[in-house]
Amino acid sequence: MSCLKVITEAILRLELKATEPEVYYIPEGKILSPAAREYLQQRKIKISKGKPPADAEPEAPQTEQPAAAPAKQAPAAAKFIDDETGAFFTEKPEHMTHLHGNVLVSKADPRILFRGKLDSLQAQVVLAQATIHEEGGSIKLIDDLGDILGVLREMMRCDVLGEDFKNERIIGLNHAELRERSHNPVKFFGIEQMKLPDYTMGKHYALLNQLRTQIRETEVAANQAFRDGRKCTRLDIIEELNRLSSALHIMMCMYLGGVYTGNG
């Protein structure tokens, strides 16, 4: 397995078949596939990077290691690996796409559908920025949308690389401030909570509302992609999408409250 950059669930199942470790150490230069990470979480095995401590006891005698494990070595001509089965491919099948690195999944995989929604959402944010700019709208509004776009791009990066997503502020507000303003727009902006959109409120307001609904759709796709029974495996992404929805609601209130006026 030394030639593989990604450790899949199939590889883990073979490796841990006769063991029950408390911690799984990810070898240097390798990453876990999302399915492999979920498998370890299901078995309540902690995940750490690097080599195990020198004084750590082996999880099982070497003689008990399954002899079949070397059979999973990638053939010399192999270029891709199936995330679900661990099968190797010399050419990428047309019905599959990259999950990360050389790991492939079906194009109908919920994780790919989520990424499609996330990609589409980013495109809509850029289109809204371009529209507002061409029509001489608020620079602050364009900048705040740029902040939303940056959060979405970082979310995509973390998903592709299997990294934890961390973000403390959106449009300059921390989590508590987002919640407070979203729940009490009358206090902060003099605007009714979730005022129903109407064409008389203007095109830019309608664009903000459209983005809010698309964030909600992306959140649904994320819940489908990262669901393991009744358990969610990427709460960091789910929670941030919920905060982004609140941020768009706040921006809509700011728009009606006159914060985004003229070119300011």
N, C-alpha and C positions, 0 to 999 in steps of 0.2 A: 504493500500500500504506500510505500515511500514516495512513489511517483505521483500520487494524488494530492491535489491541493485541498479538495473538499472531502470531508468525512461524512458519508451518507448514513441514513438509518440502517440500511442493509449491512453496511460494514460494521456499524456498532453492534448490531445484533449478533454477528459472528464473533466479534472481539470480546463481548461481555457475556457470551452464552453460558459459561461455567463460572462466572464471577458475580459478585454483588458489592462493588466498590462504593465507598461513601463519596468519593470525589473522582471525576473523570478529568484528566489533564490533557488539554489539547496540545499536541506536538507543535513545536515552532514551525511556522510556515504553512500551517493548515488551518482550516476553518470548519465549523460544523454547518451542515445544511440545516434549514429550518426544521425539517422532519426529524433529523438526528437530535436537535436540541429539544424538541418536544418529547422524543422518546426518553431522553435522560430525565426530563422533568417529570414525566409520568412515573418513572421508577424512583423518583425522589433522590436522584444522584446529583450532587453539586457539580458545578462546572468551573474549571480553573484553567489558566493558560500556563504553558511551560512544563518543566519536568517535575515529577513528584519529589517530595523531600527525600534526602538521602537516607534518613532513618525510617522512612515509611515501609511498613511490612507489605510484602506482595499480597495481592488479593487472593491468589490461589497458587499452588505449586505449579511450576512450569510444565510438569508432566501432564497436568490436567488441561492444558490449553488445547482447544480443538484443532486437530490436524488439518481440517478443511480450510482454515483461514487463508493460507497462502494461495488457494485457488482463486481468491478475489483479486490477485495481482492483475493490474491492467495489461492487456496485450500490448506489444510494442507499437502496433499501428492504431491503437485506440486513441480517439480524440475527445470523446464525450462520454458521460455517464448518466444513467437514468436515476433521478433522485428517489423515485419510489421503489425500484427493483434492484438497483445497483448494476444493471446490465450496461455493457460497454458498446459504443458505436464508433465506427471509423468515419462515418458521415452523419450529419445532423438530419434526422427524419423531418419531413416537411410539416408533420402535424405537431412537432415539438418546438420549444423555444428555450432560450437560456434563462435559468432562474438566477444563477450567479456563476461566474467562472465558466468551467466546462460542464456544469451540471444542467441537465435538461429536464423539463417537465412538459406535459401536454399544454397546448395553447388554451385549453379550456380549464386549466387548473385555477382554482379560486384566487391564488396568489397572483397569477398573471392578470386575471380580470381586475383585481384590486389595483395593480400597477397601471392598467389601462385607464381606469377611472382617475387615478392620481395624475397621470400624464395629461389626460383631457382637461382636468381641473386647472393645471398649470397653464395650459394653452389658453383657457378662458380668462384667466387672470391677466395674461399678457395682452389679449385682445381688448379687455376692458381698459387697461392702461393706455393702449394705443388710441382707443376711441375717445377717452376723456382728454388725452393730450391734443388730438386733432381738433377737438371741439372747444379748446381753450379752457378746459376745466381746472379744478383745483390741483396745484402741485402737491399739496399735503395729501390729498386723496390718492394721487398716483404713488407717492412715497409709501403710504400706509399699505397700499396694495402690493408694492414691492416687498414690504416686510412679510406679508402673507405668502408671497411667492417664494421668498427665501426659506421660510419654514417648510413649505411643501417640498422644495428641492432637497433639503436636508433630510426630510422624512424618507424620500425615495432612496437617497444614498444609504441611509442606515438600514433600510429594508434589504437592499441589494447585497450589502456587505454583512448582514446579520449582526449589526451593532445595535446597542441600546440607544434609543432616541432620548435626548435630553434638551429641553428648552425652557427657559425661565420667563421669557417675556414675549408678548405679541403686541404690536403697535404701541410699544412703550409701557405696557401694563403687565404686572405680574399676575399670577393665577388668582389671588384673592381680589385684586382690583378688577380683573375681568368679570369675576362672578358678581361682585358688588354692583358694578355698572350695568351689567346685563339684567340683573334682577330688579334694579331700581332706576330705570332711565328717566323717570319723572324728576327725581332728585338731582341727577347730574346733567340732564339735557333738556328738561321740561317737555319730554315726549312720552306719550303713552307707550306702555310695554307692548312690543310686537304689533305695532300699528299695521293694519292690513294694507299692502301696497296698492297703489292706484296710478293710472297713467298720468294723472295731473301732478304727481310728485316728481316727474322728470325722468329722463332716460338714464342718467347716471345712477339715480336711486334704483331704477329697475335692474341695472347691471349688478349692483351690489346684492340685491335680493336674489338674482339668478345665481350668483356665486355662493350665497348662503345655502340655497337648495342643493347645489352640486356638491358642496362639502358634506351635506347630510347623506347624499347618495354614495359618496366615497366612504363615509363612515360605515354605512350598511355593507358595502363591499368588503371593507376591512374586517368587520365582524364575521363575515362568511369565510374569509381567507384565513383568519387566525383563530378559528373555533375548534376546540377539541372537546367534543361532548358539550357540557355546560361550562367549560372552562375556556378562558381567553388567554392565548399565549403571547400576545403583544399588547398588553394594556397601555404601554407607553404610547403607541401609535393611536389606539382608540381614544384615549383621554385627550391627546393633542388635537385630534380632529374635532372632538366635542368643544374644545376651547376655541378652535378656529371658527366654528359656527357661532359661538358667543361673540367673538371678535367682529364678525361680519354684522351681527345684529347691532352691536355697539356702533359700528361705522355707519349703519343706516340711521341710527338715532342721531349721531353727530351730524350727518348730512341734513336731516330735517331740522336740527337745532342750530344750523347756521355755522358750524365749525368749518365746513368745506365751502367757503364762499370765494368767488372770484378766482384769482390765481394764487391765493394764499394757501 
